[in-house]
Amino acid sequence: WYDYWLKGIDTGIMDEPPIKLLVRGIEKFRYEYEWPLARTQWTKYYLRSGGLLSTEKETCKDISPVILNHKSPYKDGSNETYEVPSIIFQTPVLKKDIEVTGPIVMHLMCAIDKTDANFTVMLNDIPPEGRPMNIVTGNLRASHRGLEKKDLKPWELNNDHTRKVPVVPGEINEYTIEVMNTSMVFKQGHRIEVEIKNYDANPYHWMVQLPNSQDIEYKVYVDSIMASYINLPVIPYSNEDQWIR
């Protein structure tokens, strides 16, 4: 790329397909021709009670919301490590490899008891042994939610970052949260995990979001009427000639 654009050397890069991506999990490169991929099977993974993450939507409307209580780490003025509370949803053990490649959006039906709050959504890979691995993360301020109801494509968001609109405490809103693009194969025997919290405590994370300075209660709705889900771009196949050897 540098030779072609900066040194004027014809390296043949312009003869390649427009997209070259690394598929994590199997550590292989592949060519693609559009984004999102035309063959994507957009698959809703629903947050369910009991910490389940499932492609099957809840059928009962009388399911209590899942509660997340954020406690401000600034209250006592201590410098001790603060353990970030979170709520976690996992698939059953995968019976086959699942490739997720493309943009990801979390649709969260939630009520908070304050006028604003942070949302951090982490998509994790949980192996049968060893350490869980964070794949991608997304963040949103509740006051930047979209107020206009409109039809969205699976990769589109409904947020307005040009203004700050306080939330009515206790009001149930749908928050569309951008989780960063990825290309990852979740292997057979692993689990896909969605973790929701107020902020990411990792000080080395590329996207820094400071914790809210007040206690906040989140009610995440997981019933059949107000269903929360993450829309994953599942890739069913890839032609042999797309893989780079």
C-alpha positions as CSV (number, residue, x, y, z in Angstrom):
1,W,0.0,0.0,0.0
2,Y,2.8,2.4,1.0
3,D,4.9,1.5,-2.1
4,Y,1.9,2.1,-4.4
5,W,0.5,5.3,-3.0
6,L,3.6,7.0,-1.6
7,K,6.5,5.7,-3.8
8,G,4.6,5.2,-7.1
9,I,5.6,1.5,-7.4
10,D,3.0,-0.7,-9.1
11,T,2.6,-3.5,-6.5
12,G,-0.6,-4.8,-8.0
13,I,-2.6,-3.8,-4.9
14,M,-5.3,-2.2,-7.0
15,D,-5.9,-5.5,-8.8
16,E,-7.0,-7.1,-5.5
17,P,-10.6,-7.2,-4.2
18,P,-11.5,-4.1,-2.2
19,I,-11.5,-5.9,1.2
20,K,-8.9,-8.1,2.8
21,L,-9.8,-9.3,6.3
22,L,-8.3,-11.5,9.1
23,V,-10.8,-14.0,10.4
24,R,-9.9,-14.4,14.1
25,G,-10.4,-17.7,15.8
26,I,-9.0,-19.5,12.8
27,E,-6.3,-16.8,11.9
28,K,-6.9,-16.9,8.2
29,F,-7.1,-14.1,5.7
30,R,-9.9,-13.7,3.1
31,Y,-10.9,-11.4,0.3
32,E,-14.4,-9.8,0.3
33,Y,-16.2,-7.5,-2.2
34,E,-18.6,-5.4,-0.1
35,W,-19.4,-4.4,3.5
36,P,-21.6,-5.7,5.1
37,L,-21.2,-9.0,3.2
38,A,-24.1,-9.7,0.9
39,R,-24.4,-13.3,2.2
40,T,-24.7,-12.3,5.8
41,Q,-27.4,-14.0,7.8
42,W,-28.4,-11.4,10.3
43,T,-29.2,-13.4,13.5
44,K,-30.8,-12.0,16.6
45,Y,-29.4,-13.4,19.8
46,Y,-32.0,-12.6,22.6
47,L,-31.1,-11.8,26.2
48,R,-33.1,-14.2,28.3
49,S,-33.7,-14.6,32.0
50,G,-31.3,-16.8,33.8
51,G,-28.4,-15.4,31.9
52,L,-29.2,-17.2,28.6
53,L,-28.3,-15.9,25.2
54,S,-30.5,-17.5,22.6
55,T,-31.7,-17.3,19.0
56,E,-35.1,-18.1,20.3
57,K,-37.2,-15.2,21.6
58,E,-38.9,-15.4,24.9
59,T,-42.6,-16.4,24.6
60,C,-43.8,-15.2,28.0
61,K,-44.7,-11.5,28.6
62,D,-44.5,-11.8,32.4
63,I,-40.8,-12.1,32.8
64,S,-39.1,-9.7,35.4
65,P,-36.3,-7.5,34.0
66,V,-32.7,-8.3,34.8
67,I,-31.2,-5.8,37.3
68,L,-27.8,-4.2,37.1
69,N,-26.7,-2.0,40.0
70,H,-23.8,0.4,39.3
71,K,-22.1,1.7,42.4
72,S,-20.0,4.8,42.0
73,P,-16.3,4.1,42.5
74,Y,-15.7,7.7,43.5
75,K,-17.8,7.8,46.7
76,D,-15.2,6.8,49.4
77,G,-12.2,8.4,47.6
78,S,-10.2,5.2,47.9
79,N,-7.7,4.1,45.3
80,E,-8.5,0.4,45.6
81,T,-9.3,-1.6,42.5
82,Y,-13.0,-1.3,41.8
83,E,-14.8,-4.4,40.6
84,V,-17.3,-3.4,37.9
85,P,-20.7,-5.1,38.3
86,S,-22.2,-6.5,35.2
87,I,-24.9,-8.8,33.9
88,I,-23.9,-11.7,31.6
89,F,-25.8,-13.7,29.0
90,Q,-24.3,-16.8,27.4
91,T,-25.3,-19.2,24.7
92,P,-25.3,-22.9,25.4
93,V,-22.1,-24.7,24.3
94,L,-21.8,-24.3,20.5
95,K,-22.4,-27.5,18.5
96,K,-20.6,-26.1,15.5
97,D,-18.3,-23.2,14.5
98,I,-20.1,-19.9,14.0
99,E,-18.4,-17.1,12.0
100,V,-19.4,-13.5,12.9
101,T,-18.2,-10.9,10.4
102,G,-19.5,-7.4,10.0
103,P,-21.0,-4.6,12.0
104,I,-22.9,-5.4,15.2
105,V,-25.7,-3.6,17.0
106,M,-27.2,-4.2,20.4
107,H,-30.9,-3.4,20.9
108,L,-31.4,-2.9,24.6
109,M,-34.8,-2.4,26.2
110,C,-33.9,-0.7,29.4
111,A,-35.1,1.7,32.2
112,I,-32.7,3.6,34.4
113,D,-33.4,5.5,37.6
114,K,-31.4,8.6,36.7
115,T,-31.4,11.1,33.9
116,D,-28.3,9.7,32.2
117,A,-26.1,6.7,32.3
118,N,-23.3,4.8,30.5
119,F,-23.8,1.6,28.6
120,T,-20.9,-0.7,27.8
121,V,-21.6,-3.9,25.8
122,M,-18.9,-6.5,25.5
123,L,-19.0,-9.4,23.1
124,N,-16.8,-12.2,24.5
125,D,-15.6,-15.7,23.5
126,I,-15.8,-18.2,26.3
127,P,-13.6,-21.3,25.7
128,P,-14.2,-24.6,27.6
129,E,-10.9,-24.0,29.4
130,G,-8.6,-21.0,29.8
131,R,-9.4,-17.4,29.9
132,P,-12.4,-15.7,28.3
133,M,-11.5,-13.3,25.5
134,N,-13.2,-10.0,24.7
135,I,-13.7,-9.7,21.0
136,V,-15.3,-6.2,20.6
137,T,-16.9,-3.6,22.8
138,G,-19.5,-0.8,22.3
139,N,-20.5,2.2,24.3
140,L,-23.4,4.7,24.5
141,R,-24.5,7.5,26.7
142,A,-28.2,7.2,27.4
143,S,-28.8,10.9,26.7
144,H,-27.6,10.4,23.1
145,R,-30.3,7.8,22.4
146,G,-32.4,8.3,19.2
147,L,-35.8,9.7,19.8
148,E,-37.1,9.3,16.3
149,K,-38.8,6.0,15.5
150,K,-37.7,4.7,12.2
151,D,-37.0,1.5,10.3
152,L,-33.4,0.5,10.6
153,K,-31.3,-1.9,8.6
154,P,-29.6,-4.5,10.8
155,W,-26.3,-2.5,10.9
156,E,-27.9,0.9,11.4
157,L,-28.2,2.9,14.6
158,N,-30.9,5.3,15.9
159,N,-28.7,7.7,18.0
160,D,-28.3,11.5,18.0
161,H,-24.9,12.7,19.1
162,T,-25.7,16.3,18.2
163,R,-27.6,17.0,21.4
164,K,-28.0,15.6,24.9
165,V,-31.6,14.7,26.0
166,P,-32.0,13.7,29.6
167,V,-33.8,10.4,30.3
168,V,-37.0,10.3,32.3
169,P,-36.2,8.1,35.3
170,G,-38.1,4.8,35.1
171,E,-39.0,5.2,31.4
172,I,-38.4,2.2,29.2
173,N,-36.3,3.1,26.1
174,E,-34.8,1.1,23.3
175,Y,-31.1,1.9,23.1
176,T,-29.3,1.0,19.9
177,I,-25.6,0.5,20.8
178,E,-22.9,0.2,18.2
179,V,-20.6,-2.7,19.0
180,M,-17.5,-2.5,16.8
181,N,-17.0,-4.4,13.6
182,T,-15.3,-7.8,13.9
183,S,-14.5,-11.0,12.0
184,M,-14.4,-13.9,14.4
185,V,-15.1,-17.6,14.4
186,F,-16.6,-18.8,17.7
187,K,-15.4,-22.4,17.8
188,Q,-17.4,-25.6,18.5
189,G,-17.4,-26.2,22.3
190,H,-17.1,-22.5,23.1
191,R,-19.9,-20.1,24.2
192,I,-20.8,-16.6,22.9
193,E,-21.2,-14.1,25.7
194,V,-22.7,-10.7,26.0
195,E,-21.7,-8.7,29.0
196,I,-23.4,-5.4,30.0
197,K,-22.0,-2.9,32.5
198,N,-21.6,0.8,33.2
199,Y,-18.0,1.1,31.8
200,D,-14.9,-0.9,30.9
201,A,-12.4,-0.9,33.8
202,N,-9.5,-1.9,31.5
203,P,-7.2,1.2,31.6
204,Y,-5.5,0.1,28.4
205,H,-8.7,-0.1,26.3
206,W,-8.6,2.0,23.2
207,M,-12.1,3.5,23.9
208,V,-12.0,5.1,27.3
209,Q,-15.4,5.6,29.1
210,L,-15.3,6.8,32.7
211,P,-17.7,5.4,35.2
212,N,-20.8,7.5,36.2
213,S,-20.3,9.3,39.5
214,Q,-23.6,8.2,41.0
215,D,-25.3,5.0,41.8
216,I,-27.6,3.8,38.9
217,E,-30.1,1.0,38.7
218,Y,-30.6,-0.5,35.2
219,K,-33.6,-2.7,34.4
220,V,-33.0,-4.7,31.3
221,Y,-36.1,-6.1,29.8
222,V,-36.1,-9.7,28.4
223,D,-39.7,-10.6,28.0
224,S,-41.7,-11.4,24.8
225,I,-43.0,-7.8,24.4
226,M,-39.9,-5.8,25.3
227,A,-37.1,-8.1,24.0
228,S,-33.5,-7.1,24.1
229,Y,-31.1,-8.6,21.6
230,I,-27.8,-8.3,19.8
231,N,-27.9,-8.6,16.0
232,L,-24.9,-10.7,14.9
233,P,-23.8,-10.9,11.3
234,V,-23.4,-14.6,10.9
235,I,-21.6,-15.8,7.7
236,P,-22.9,-19.2,6.5
237,Y,-20.1,-20.0,4.0
238,S,-17.1,-18.6,2.1
239,N,-16.0,-19.8,-1.3
240,E,-12.6,-21.5,-1.5
241,D,-11.2,-19.0,-3.9
242,Q,-11.7,-16.2,-1.4
243,W,-9.3,-17.6,1.1
244,I,-5.6,-16.4,0.9
245,R,-3.1,-19.2,1.2
